[in-house]
């Protein structure tokens, strides 16, 4: 016996990917990586985030930890790619967060999955009311 489901109901707008639906109350928020910060993290207000340089559908969750001294993001990696985060610029008014996906230098067989790791990095000073500018880049190892 087989069943079909309308996957459009659970599709994230603009991503072309289906978001799993929680089926029990025991589902943890960390299972929805682009929506909730990890335990102990405090979400940064959307008005404090400049996401204008991100591709459509890229995760845009930003949070702070350690009294604002650490900033975290949900990055995106797939196949043989590995996500990392860099802070190329910090000023009195903004913090630039560069999410990097590094691919192997030599071609090889890789899976076709997408993963959304939560990555944190240290700041020179607490984030406070500075704007977080999100950028993404792909590199070869």
C-alpha positions as a printed NumPy array, in Angstrom:
array([[ 0.   ,  0.   ,  0.   ],
       [ 1.313,  3.479, -0.784],
       [ 0.246,  6.991, -0.019],
       [ 0.88 , 10.337, -1.638],
       [ 1.165, 13.672,  0.078],
       [ 0.981, 17.188, -1.221],
       [ 4.499, 18.433, -0.414],
       [ 3.591, 21.978, -1.413],
       [ 1.872, 22.426,  1.952],
       [ 5.194, 22.111,  3.806],
       [ 7.398, 23.901,  1.305],
       [ 9.504, 26.811,  2.508],
       [ 8.645, 29.83 ,  0.324],
       [11.27 , 30.478, -2.305],
       [13.5  , 27.546, -1.371],
       [12.124, 24.683, -3.422],
       [12.782, 22.421, -0.453],
       [10.296, 20.754,  1.8  ],
       [10.398, 21.521,  5.506],
       [ 9.579, 18.527,  7.737],
       [ 6.419, 18.826,  9.764],
       [ 6.644, 18.104, 13.498],
       [ 4.431, 15.174, 14.356],
       [ 4.73 , 15.148, 18.114],
       [ 5.194, 17.587, 20.95 ],
       [ 8.604, 16.061, 21.674],
       [10.095, 17.643, 18.526],
       [12.926, 19.959, 19.534],
       [13.323, 23.464, 18.108],
       [16.884, 22.66 , 16.966],
       [15.366, 20.376, 14.337],
       [14.241, 23.502, 12.465],
       [17.664, 25.09 , 11.915],
       [16.655, 28.186,  9.984],
       [13.978, 29.169, 12.507],
       [15.307, 28.835, 16.037],
       [18.609, 29.689, 17.745],
       [20.273, 26.961, 19.813],
       [19.57 , 26.677, 23.525],
       [21.074, 29.686, 25.293],
       [21.116, 31.818, 22.135],
       [19.17 , 35.059, 21.789],
       [17.736, 35.796, 18.329],
       [18.839, 39.076, 16.746],
       [15.894, 41.208, 15.596],
       [15.196, 41.025, 11.851],
       [15.415, 44.839, 11.731],
       [19.065, 44.546, 12.837],
       [19.972, 42.15 ,  9.993],
       [20.976, 43.237,  6.464],
       [20.31 , 40.186,  4.282],
       [20.253, 42.059,  0.956],
       [23.39 , 40.274, -0.302],
       [22.161, 36.718,  0.341],
       [20.8  , 34.478, -2.413],
       [17.053, 33.916, -2.346],
       [16.109, 31.119,  0.053],
       [19.356, 31.241,  2.059],
       [18.857, 30.861,  5.847],
       [18.787, 34.2  ,  7.67 ],
       [18.747, 33.348, 11.368],
       [21.255, 35.28 , 13.505],
       [21.671, 35.011, 17.281],
       [24.056, 36.059, 20.014],
       [25.565, 34.163, 22.931],
       [27.915, 35.046, 25.798],
       [26.37 , 38.481, 26.472],
       [26.659, 39.435, 22.79 ],
       [30.351, 38.519, 22.449],
       [29.544, 35.615, 20.085],
       [27.358, 35.755, 17.01 ],
       [25.827, 32.681, 15.411],
       [24.27 , 31.984, 12.029],
       [22.716, 29.131, 10.134],
       [24.972, 28.443,  7.155],
       [24.303, 26.218,  4.172],
       [26.422, 23.385,  2.818],
       [25.738, 20.514,  0.498],
       [27.321, 17.448, -0.993],
       [31.057, 17.591, -0.308],
       [30.911, 21.23 ,  0.823],
       [31.904, 22.369,  4.305],
       [30.494, 25.546,  5.858],
       [32.48 , 28.023,  7.931],
       [32.044, 31.618,  9.112],
       [34.388, 34.598,  8.992],
       [34.089, 38.152, 10.326],
       [35.963, 40.253,  7.723],
       [34.803, 43.586,  9.148],
       [33.631, 44.984, 12.495],
       [32.877, 48.68 , 12.978],
       [30.959, 50.748, 15.507],
       [27.816, 50.394, 13.364],
       [28.017, 46.967, 11.732],
       [29.437, 43.448, 11.779],
       [29.929, 41.658,  8.457],
       [29.372, 37.904,  8.727],
       [30.7  , 35.952,  5.733],
       [29.347, 32.412,  5.432],
       [31.758, 30.358,  3.319],
       [31.067, 27.017,  1.666],
       [34.349, 25.322,  0.739],
       [34.257, 22.631, -1.958],
       [37.054, 20.102, -2.613],
       [39.637, 21.271, -5.164],
       [39.4  , 18.005, -7.091],
       [36.026, 16.781, -8.427],
       [34.629, 13.726, -6.681],
       [31.339, 11.948, -6.149],
       [29.212, 13.732, -3.551],
       [25.719, 13.41 , -2.154],
       [22.98 , 15.809, -3.282],
       [21.837, 16.803,  0.216],
       [21.683, 20.246,  1.788],
       [22.707, 20.755,  5.4  ],
       [22.209, 23.784,  7.622],
       [24.881, 23.835, 10.34 ],
       [24.665, 26.351, 13.165],
       [28.026, 28.112, 13.473],
       [29.168, 30.687, 16.021],
       [32.183, 32.972, 16.093],
       [33.647, 35.498, 18.534],
       [33.342, 39.26 , 18.152],
       [35.808, 41.951, 19.256],
       [33.031, 43.673, 21.246],
       [29.408, 42.822, 22.099],
       [27.031, 43.07 , 19.131],
       [24.675, 45.464, 20.987],
       [22.727, 47.494, 18.409],
       [25.156, 47.054, 15.489],
       [23.732, 45.827, 12.187],
       [24.683, 42.303, 11.084],
       [25.477, 42.236,  7.347],
       [25.138, 38.696,  5.995],
       [27.211, 37.612,  2.974],
       [27.97 , 34.253,  1.396],
       [30.81 , 32.947, -0.738],
       [31.842, 29.651, -2.329],
       [35.488, 28.585, -2.452],
       [37.621, 25.67 , -3.595],
       [39.863, 24.011, -1.004]])
